[in-house]
C-alpha cells in the first residue's frame, strides 16, 4: 500500500464496509418504524446492491427496482390464477425464471440484472406465498416497498458519504491503457523485445479493454461524472478498439519486410524511429502529427501490376502507420479535452467511425439456452420433491434453486460456484443460529442489536469490497440478513428454523447437481466455442456486401478476445497462436476494408474480389483447425494482381490493405506474392 495516497483511498475497503453497514441499519430501522412485514428484506437489499463505486451502486439499484417491479407484477398475475393447479403454477414459475435467465445471459450488460431479477423475484415471492394466495398482492407490494427502501438507503449513503465516482477509476484505467499502448507501439516500431514480451502486452491490453468497457457501463448513472467526460471516454474507447489491431498489423508487416528490406530503405527506418519517438512524447500539438503524416505520404508510391511484394508490403505498412498517427493524436486530444473539461465537439478528430462505436458483445445463444434449461429443470425437481413429500417448509428449496442457478449462470463452471455458494450459505446458517438462539433473546434494545450485528456485517462488507472475495462476502451478507429475519418481535423457533435451513440447503444441492449435468462442459469447451464463433463471424463478414462499421466489428471481436484471453491456457497450440497475434480480429477488419473498397473499383476487379470473399467465407465456415486450404491463397493472389493495377487510387489503397492483411493473417508462412511480370522479393 502506498503511504502517499489519500486516507480515503488507502482505507477505501473499511470505509465501504462502514458505509454499507450504516445504510443497512438505516434501512432496517426505517422498515421497523414503518411496520413493514419483512424489514430484513430491506437490510439484505443494501448488501446485494452496494458497490464500492457510487455509479455502480446507482446503476445496480436502478435495475433492481425495475426487475423487482416486473417480478412482483408477474407474481400477482400467476399465483391467484394457478393456485388450484400447483403443478401448473410450478411449471409457469420455472419457465418464467428460465426465460428471464436466457434473456439476461444474451444481454450481458449491467442491464441484464433487470431480467435476472425479474425471473427469480417471482420464485422468491411466489413459492412462499402458495399457502396464503389471498395475500399475494400485499406480499408483492411489501416486497417492492422493502427492496425500494433498501435501494434508497444504499444509494443515498453511497452518493453522499465519501462518494467514490466511477469516472476517475475509468479515466485512470484508460490512461494506463493508453500508456501501455504507446509503449507497445514503440516496441513494435523499433522491433524491440521478444515475441513473448509483445504477446503478453497485447493480451493484457485486450483484457483491459473489456474491463474498461464494464466500468464505463456505469458512467451514465454516476451523478458525480461530467457529461463531457462521459462522451470523451466513449470516443477514446472507439479508438482503443481500433488501436490494438493496428499495432498488431504493424508488427506483422515489419516482420514480413525483415531487417534486410529496412536496410535497403533507410528513409523508412528513420520514419519508424521518428514515429516511435513521437508516440511516447508528452506533446499533444497537431503540427508534429501533420509532419509525420506528410512524411508518410511522401513515402507512398503508386502501384501497378508489376509491383514487387516488398513494395506492396511497404505500401500497406505506410497506410497502417497513418492510421496509428491518427488514432494516437485523437487519443491525446481527447484526453486533454477531458482534463480541461472542454466539450468534445471542439476537438478536431482525424479518425471517424462509419456508423458509431456501438458496444457490441458476444452472445452465445446455445450456452444461454442450456443454462436456462438447467435452471428450469432444477426448480421443477425441487417443486416435485416439495409437493411429493408435503413438506411445509419445502418452498425454500425451489426458491434457492432459482437464485443459485441465476446468479452463477454466466460462469464457465457454474456448478463449482453454486457449491461454494452453498458452503458459505451453510456458514451463514450456523452464524444465524448463534444469533437467533444465543444472542438475540438477551437483547431488548435496537441500539444493542446494532452493536451486536456490527462485527459480523462489517467483516462481510470488507469481503465484498475486495474483488477476490466479493462473492463470498455477498453470499454471507445476503443469506445472514435473510435467514436472521429480524422483525419487531422475537419469534424464533428452532424446529421451524432447522426445517427452513434444510430446505434452503436442499435447493442449493439440487441446483448444483442439475447444473453439473446441464453445464458440465467446462471452460475448455467454452474457449473452443469462442474460437469457432469468431471464424463464423468472419464468414458472415465475407458474405455480406456493402459497408460495415469497423469499430462495431472490432468491439465484438475484442469482447470475444477478452473472454478468450481468460481461457487461453485451455486452447490448442494453433488457436493460442491465433489469439496471441489477433489473427481473427485483423482478418475481419481487413475484410471490411476490402468490402468498402469495392464501390470505387473497376467491375472486373470487383468480380475477382467477390469470388475470393465467397471462397474465404466457405473456408471460415468449414474451419476445424489445421490451417486454411491452399486454393484460397490462389484466389487472394489473383485479387491482388487485379487490385494493384486498378486506376482508382483511394479504393486501391483500401483494397490493398484488406488483401495484404488477409494474406498475411491466413498464410503468414506462404511464399512471397509474385506479380504477373514474375517479380518477387522474399519476405
Residue pairs with C-beta under 8 A, 6 or more apart in sequence:
1 10
2 10
3 10
8 15
8 162
12 52
12 164
12 465
13 52
13 462
13 465
13 466
14 462
15 162
16 50
16 52
16 461
16 462
16 464
16 465
17 458
17 459
17 460
17 461
17 462
17 464
17 465
18 458
18 461
19 50
19 157
19 158
19 161
19 162
20 46
20 47
20 50
20 154
20 157
20 457
20 461
20 464
21 453
21 454
21 457
21 458
21 461
22 157
22 161
23 46
23 50
23 153
23 154
23 156
23 157
23 158
24 43
24 46
24 47
24 150
24 153
24 457
24 481
25 43
25 450
25 453
26 153
26 157
27 39
27 42
27 43
27 45
27 46
27 149
27 150
27 152
27 153
27 154
28 39
28 40
28 42
28 43
28 486
29 446
30 42
30 149
30 153
31 39
31 41
31 42
31 43
31 146
31 149
32 39
32 446
32 487
32 488
34 149
35 488
36 42
36 142
36 145
36 146
36 149
37 138
37 139
37 142
38 142
38 143
38 146
38 485
38 487
39 146
39 486
39 487
39 488
40 481
40 482
40 484
40 485
40 486
40 487
41 142
41 143
41 146
41 147
41 150
41 482
42 146
42 147
42 149
42 150
42 153
43 150
43 481
43 486
44 150
44 477
44 478
44 481
44 482
45 64
45 146
45 147
45 149
45 150
45 151
45 154
46 150
46 153
46 154
47 457
47 460
47 461
47 464
47 474
47 477
47 478
47 481
48 64
48 474
48 477
48 478
49 57
49 60
49 61
49 64
49 150
49 151
49 154
49 155
50 57
50 154
50 158
50 464
51 57
51 60
51 158
52 164
52 465
53 164
53 165
53 166
53 169
53 215
53 218
53 222
54 158
54 159
54 163
54 164
54 165
54 166
54 222
54 223
54 224
55 165
55 166
55 167
55 218
55 219
55 221
55 222
55 224
55 225
56 110
56 166
56 218
57 154
57 155
57 158
57 159
58 155
58 158
58 159
58 218
58 221
58 222
58 223
59 110
59 217
59 218
59 220
59 221
60 110
60 113
61 151
61 154
61 155
62 221
63 110
63 111
63 113
63 114
63 117
64 113
64 117
64 147
64 151
65 147
65 148
65 151
66 114
66 118
67 113
67 114
67 115
67 116
67 117
67 118
67 121
68 117
68 118
68 121
68 143
68 144
68 147
68 148
69 144
70 114
70 118
70 121
71 117
71 118
71 119
71 120
71 121
71 122
71 124
71 125
72 121
72 125
72 140
72 141
72 143
72 144
73 140
74 96
74 118
74 122
75 121
75 122
75 125
75 126
75 129
75 136
75 140
76 136
76 137
76 140
78 89
78 92
78 93
78 96
78 122
78 126
79 89
79 126
79 129
79 130
79 133
79 136
80 133
80 136
82 88
82 89
82 92
83 89
83 130
83 133
86 130
86 387
87 383
87 387
89 126
89 130
90 379
90 380
90 383
90 387
90 398
91 380
93 122
93 123
93 126
93 127
93 379
93 398
93 402
94 375
94 376
94 377
94 379
94 380
94 383
94 398
94 402
95 376
96 119
96 122
97 119
97 120
97 122
97 123
97 375
97 376
97 379
97 402
97 405
97 406
98 119
98 372
98 373
98 375
98 376
99 119
99 372
100 115
100 116
100 118
100 119
100 120
100 406
101 115
101 116
101 119
101 368
101 371
101 372
101 375
101 405
101 406
101 409
102 368
102 369
102 371
102 372
103 112
103 115
104 112
104 113
104 114
104 115
104 116
104 119
104 406
104 409
105 112
105 364
105 367
105 368
105 371
105 372
105 409
105 410
106 363
106 365
106 368
107 115
108 361
108 362
108 363
108 410
109 217
109 359
109 361
110 217
110 218
116 406
116 407
119 402
119 406
120 402
120 403
120 406
121 143
123 379
123 398
123 399
123 402
123 403
124 143
124 399
124 402
124 403
125 136
125 139
125 140
125 143
126 136
127 395
127 396
127 398
127 399
128 395
128 396
128 399
129 135
129 136
129 139
130 395
131 395
132 139
159 223
159 224
163 224
165 222
165 224
165 225
166 215
166 218
166 219
166 222
166 224
166 225
167 219
167 222
167 224
167 225
167 226
167 229
167 230
167 233
169 215
170 212
170 215
170 216
170 219
170 233
171 229
171 233
171 338
173 208
173 211
173 212
173 215
174 212
174 233
174 236
174 237
174 240
174 335
175 335
176 208
177 205
177 208
177 209
177 212
177 240
178 236
178 240
178 331
178 335
180 201
180 204
180 205
180 208
181 205
181 240
181 243
181 244
181 247
182 279
182 280
182 328
183 201
183 280
184 198
184 201
184 202
184 205
184 247
185 247
185 250
185 276
185 279
185 280
185 324
185 328
186 192
186 276
186 279
186 280
187 193
187 197
187 198
187 201
188 198
188 247
188 250
188 251
188 254
189 250
189 254
189 272
189 273
189 275
189 276
189 279
190 272
190 273
190 276
191 254
191 259
198 251
199 580
199 581
202 244
202 247
202 248
202 580
202 581
202 582
203 565
203 568
203 579
203 580
205 244
206 244
206 558
206 561
206 562
206 565
206 582
207 562
207 565
207 566
209 237
209 240
209 241
209 244
209 558
209 562
210 558
210 559
210 562
210 563
211 562
212 237
212 240
213 237
213 359
213 559
216 233
216 234
216 237
217 359
219 225
219 229
219 230
219 233
220 230
226 341
228 337
228 338
228 341
228 342
228 343
228 344
229 338
229 341
231 344
232 334
232 335
232 337
232 338
232 344
233 338
234 357
235 330
235 334
235 344
235 349
235 357
236 331
236 334
236 335
237 357
238 351
238 353
238 357
238 551
239 327
239 330
239 331
239 334
239 351
240 331
241 357
241 551
241 554
241 555
241 558
242 323
242 327
242 351
242 550
242 551
242 554
243 324
243 327
243 328
243 331
244 558
244 582
244 585
245 554
245 582
245 585
245 586
245 589
246 320
246 323
246 324
246 327
247 324
248 581
248 582
248 585
248 586
249 320
249 586
249 661
250 317
250 320
250 321
250 324
251 581
252 581
252 586
252 661
252 664
252 665
252 668
253 313
253 316
253 317
253 320
253 660
253 664
254 262
254 272
254 317
256 313
256 664
256 683
257 310
257 313
257 314
257 317
257 683
258 683
261 310
261 313
261 314
261 681
261 683
262 268
262 269
262 272
263 269
265 314
267 299
268 299
268 314
268 317
271 292
271 295
271 296
271 299
271 321
272 321
274 292
274 295
275 292
275 321
275 324
275 325
278 288
278 289
278 292
279 324
279 328
281 288
284 329
284 332
284 333
284 335
284 336
286 329
286 348
289 325
289 326
289 328
289 329
289 350
292 325
293 322
293 325
293 326
296 318
296 321
296 322
296 325
297 322
299 314
299 318
300 315
300 318
300 319
301 311
301 315
302 649
303 311
303 312
303 315
303 644
303 645
303 652
303 656
304 644
304 645
305 641
305 644
305 645
305 675
305 676
305 677
306 675
306 676
306 677
306 679
307 644
307 675
307 679
308 675
308 679
308 680
308 681
309 672
309 673
309 674
309 675
309 680
309 681
309 683
310 672
310 681
310 683
311 681
312 640
312 644
312 656
312 660
312 673
313 660
313 683
315 653
315 656
316 656
316 657
316 660
316 661
319 653
319 656
319 657
320 657
323 351
325 350
326 350
326 351
327 351
329 350
330 347
330 349
330 350
330 351
333 347
333 348
333 349
334 344
334 347
334 349
336 342
337 343
337 344
337 346
337 347
353 549
353 550
353 551
353 552
354 547
354 548
354 549
354 550
354 551
354 596
355 547
355 549
355 551
355 552
356 549
356 551
356 552
357 551
357 552
357 555
358 549
358 551
358 552
358 555
359 555
360 552
360 553
360 555
360 556
360 559
361 555
361 556
361 559
362 530
362 533
362 556
362 559
362 560
362 563
364 529
364 533
366 529
367 519
367 526
367 529
368 409
370 518
370 519
371 405
371 409
371 414
371 515
371 518
371 519
372 409
373 518
374 405
374 409
374 514
374 515
374 517
374 518
374 519
375 401
375 402
375 405
375 406
375 409
375 511
375 515
377 514
377 518
378 401
378 402
378 405
378 510
378 511
378 514
378 515
379 398
379 401
379 402
379 405
381 401
381 510
381 514
382 394
382 397
382 398
382 401
382 506
382 507
382 510
383 398
385 391
385 394
385 397
385 506
385 510
386 394
386 395
386 397
386 398
386 503
387 394
391 499
391 503
392 499
393 496
393 499
393 500
393 502
393 503
394 503
395 503
396 500
396 503
396 504
396 507
397 503
397 504
397 506
397 507
397 510
398 507
399 507
400 503
400 504
400 505
400 507
400 508
400 511
401 507
401 508
401 510
401 511
401 514
404 418
404 421
404 422
404 507
404 508
404 511
404 512
405 414
405 418
405 511
405 514
405 515
407 417
407 421
408 414
408 417
408 418
408 421
408 515
411 417
412 522
412 523
412 526
412 567
413 519
413 522
413 523
414 515
414 519
415 512
415 513
415 515
415 516
415 519
415 520
417 471
418 508
418 511
418 512
418 515
419 512
420 471
420 472
420 475
421 471
421 475
421 508
422 505
422 508
422 509
422 512
424 472
424 475
424 476
424 479
425 475
425 479
425 504
425 505
425 508
426 505
427 476
428 475
428 476
428 479
428 480
428 483
429 479
429 483
429 501
429 504
429 505
431 456
431 476
431 480
432 479
432 480
432 483
432 484
432 497
433 497
433 501
435 452
435 453
435 456
435 484
436 484
436 492
436 497
437 492
437 494
439 452
440 449
440 452
440 490
440 492
441 490
441 492
443 449
443 452
449 486
456 480
457 477
457 480
457 481
460 473
460 476
460 477
460 480
461 473
461 477
462 473
463 469
463 470
463 472
463 473
463 476
464 470
464 473
464 474
464 477
465 473
466 473
483 497
483 500
483 501
483 504
523 567
523 570
524 567
524 570
526 567
527 564
527 567
527 568
527 570
527 571
527 575
528 571
528 575
530 560
530 563
530 564
530 567
531 564
531 571
531 575
531 578
531 579
531 584
532 623
533 560
534 557
534 560
534 584
535 584
535 620
535 621
535 623
536 620
536 621
537 553
537 556
537 557
537 560
537 584
537 588
538 584
538 587
538 588
538 591
538 616
538 617
538 620
539 616
539 617
539 618
539 620
539 621
540 617
541 548
541 553
541 588
541 591
541 592
541 595
542 591
542 613
542 614
542 616
542 617
542 620
543 613
543 614
543 617
544 595
545 595
545 598
545 610
546 595
547 595
547 596
548 592
548 595
548 596
549 592
550 589
550 592
550 593
553 588
553 589
553 592
554 585
554 588
554 589
557 584
557 585
557 588
558 585
561 579
561 582
561 585
564 571
564 579
565 579
568 576
568 579
568 580
571 579
572 625
574 625
574 626
574 627
575 625
577 583
578 584
583 665
583 666
586 661
586 665
587 661
587 662
587 665
587 666
589 661
590 657
590 658
590 659
590 660
590 661
590 662
590 665
591 613
591 616
591 658
591 662
592 658
593 654
593 655
593 657
593 658
593 661
594 609
594 613
594 654
594 655
594 657
594 658
594 659
594 662
595 613
595 658
596 654
597 651
597 652
597 653
597 654
597 655
597 658
598 606
598 609
598 610
598 651
598 655
599 651
600 648
600 650
600 651
600 654
601 609
601 643
601 646
601 648
601 651
601 652
601 655
602 646
602 647
602 648
604 642
605 639
605 642
605 643
605 646
605 655
608 638
608 639
608 642
609 639
609 642
609 643
609 655
611 635
611 639
612 632
612 635
612 636
612 638
612 639
615 631
615 632
615 635
616 632
616 635
616 662
619 628
619 629
619 632
628 666
628 667
632 666
633 663
633 666
633 667
633 670
636 659
636 662
636 663
636 666
636 667
637 663
637 673
637 674
639 659
640 656
640 659
640 660
640 663
640 673
641 675
641 676
643 652
643 655
643 656
643 659
644 652
644 656
644 675
646 652
646 655
663 670
663 673
671 680
672 680
672 681
672 682
672 683
673 680
674 680
